[in-house]
Amino acid sequence: MLSRIWISFFCLSLFAGSVFASQDDAWLVLQKASQAAHELSYKGVFVYQSGSASKSVQLTHMNYGQGEYARMMVLDGSPREVLSQGNDVSIYSPKNEKVVIEKKRGQSMFPALLPNNIEIVKACYQAQLGGVERVGGRDAQVVTLTPKDQLRYGFKFWADKEFGLLLKVATLNDHAMPLEQISFSQLTWMEGQNMDWFRPKLDPSKSYVMDGDTTPPVKAEASEIDWAVTELPHGYHKVDQVKQVVQGKNAPVMQMIFSDGLSSISLFIEPLVKGVRPKVGHTMVGATNFYALVNDGHQVMVVGEVPEAAVTQFANAVSFKSKK
């Protein structure tokens, strides 16, 4: 009898050890994928799918001498290009002959979706190493992240076996079904340091102007914020706070951005305008949830690619400071 107990304990120890090893290996795969997105030079076409909607984007990325350079060109619908150098982003809209220059804020773009420090994600997700599947003609290691609560979605990643770059990402609901996914359909590795590609495809006969309808957000100082988010949901941390002057509004719109390293939530607050009906309630578009309410004479709006429970909790956690 005693020998059976020891055998059972030994087998259980082996099983537990294999589970922990699998998780460790999965996190190593994701850490490599995070580094690869920034360090490698590559060019390809990826497809974004959400429900019945899809969009193809051509991406060129190079890590060259002075830093990272990237160019994204939307291939479907209205033409649009995004050029980035470090944290500086220029958005070109040839159809409207407009240019917008801004700073990167919040979540990064595919395939650089993972944080540089993968440790911050571990508090909110469990990782599981899967099998090897083919994506865009290349072998990819599958890793699944399962959320530890109902305040974020799950994710499934396909990382290139050879170089580590993310080839495909799926956002999963609580039934592990995909809400949206992004996947390379073409991918090649770039060599050399020719930067001729780093320029927008513009019509030389047109005169492009800065978009006067949009004022770039600027850093909001603590003294300008007369409210706070109490009892911040587990795992989320504030990564930025900005204000933006919107044409037609008497006061700037304040925005706070929160992230758990993967999921990102934006909280917008502005004073109610007399005669304008405030927004109240919940809306969902694809994987993005919106929740709005009125609090102390202000319109509160929370937006994020997270479950409804998360945006609702953030909106209800806003507390305005007492006026003396």
URBEL-V521322 format. One record per residue. PHI is phi in whole degrees, 0 to 359 (* if undefined). NEAR is the number of other C-alpha atoms within 10 Angstrom. Layout:
PHI,NEAR
PHI,NEAR
//
This chain:
*,5
298,7
296,8
295,9
297,10
296,11
296,11
297,12
298,12
296,12
295,12
296,12
296,12
296,11
296,12
299,12
297,12
291,12
295,15
296,13
296,14
298,17
295,19
301,14
298,16
297,21
295,22
296,13
298,23
291,25
296,18
295,19
295,28
299,23
291,17
298,19
299,24
264,18
271,16
272,18
247,21
207,18
218,19
190,16
237,20
242,23
245,17
260,18
234,18
219,16
64,12
270,7
270,9
213,13
211,14
258,19
226,19
268,18
237,23
236,22
225,24
220,26
260,16
224,15
47,7
273,8
140,11
267,17
229,20
213,21
224,23
242,22
233,20
288,17
263,15
246,11
67,8
295,10
294,14
200,19
230,22
233,20
248,22
229,20
226,17
64,13
265,11
267,12
235,17
241,17
249,20
248,25
238,19
303,18
297,11
264,13
56,15
237,15
228,17
237,18
245,17
210,15
262,15
294,15
220,13
72,19
287,19
277,13
263,11
301,18
268,22
269,17
274,17
272,23
290,19
298,17
257,11
291,16
299,11
292,15
277,22
296,16
291,12
245,19
224,21
255,16
254,23
224,20
283,20
254,15
269,9
249,16
231,15
266,14
225,19
58,15
83,11
235,15
286,16
229,24
274,23
270,24
227,25
247,22
251,23
252,20
292,20
273,14
212,12
262,14
256,20
199,27
275,24
270,26
220,23
231,21
244,25
240,28
252,29
304,24
297,19
275,10
250,14
92,21
299,25
294,30
259,27
202,24
220,24
237,21
266,21
247,22
277,19
288,14
255,7
62,15
261,12
290,20
271,18
202,19
208,19
231,22
211,22
290,24
260,15
219,17
202,18
224,11
266,13
263,14
236,10
83,8
229,11
289,10
254,10
298,6
288,11
276,17
202,12
288,18
270,14
244,15
275,11
296,7
278,6
254,9
255,9
276,16
232,12
294,13
291,17
281,11
277,10
232,12
265,16
303,16
298,19
235,14
300,12
266,16
284,10
302,9
293,6
273,9
263,16
257,11
214,13
216,13
256,16
273,12
50,11
303,15
307,14
307,11
90,18
269,20
228,15
288,16
248,15
192,15
216,21
223,19
231,23
222,17
276,17
251,15
302,12
94,6
252,12
285,12
234,15
292,16
270,17
268,22
226,22
244,20
244,22
238,23
209,19
253,22
104,23
235,22
274,21
232,21
229,25
247,21
245,22
248,20
223,23
210,19
295,18
295,19
256,14
301,7
89,6
255,7
290,9
288,14
270,13
217,14
117,11
244,15
220,12
230,14
231,10
63,13
267,19
266,16
251,21
238,24
220,25
232,23
205,17
250,19
216,16
52,11
76,10
234,16
272,20
249,25
228,24
240,25
228,24
187,23
277,22
217,22
297,19
303,21
302,13
288,21
293,27
295,21
295,16
296,23
298,23
283,18
270,15
285,18
229,14
273,15
288,11
294,7
267,5
272,3
//
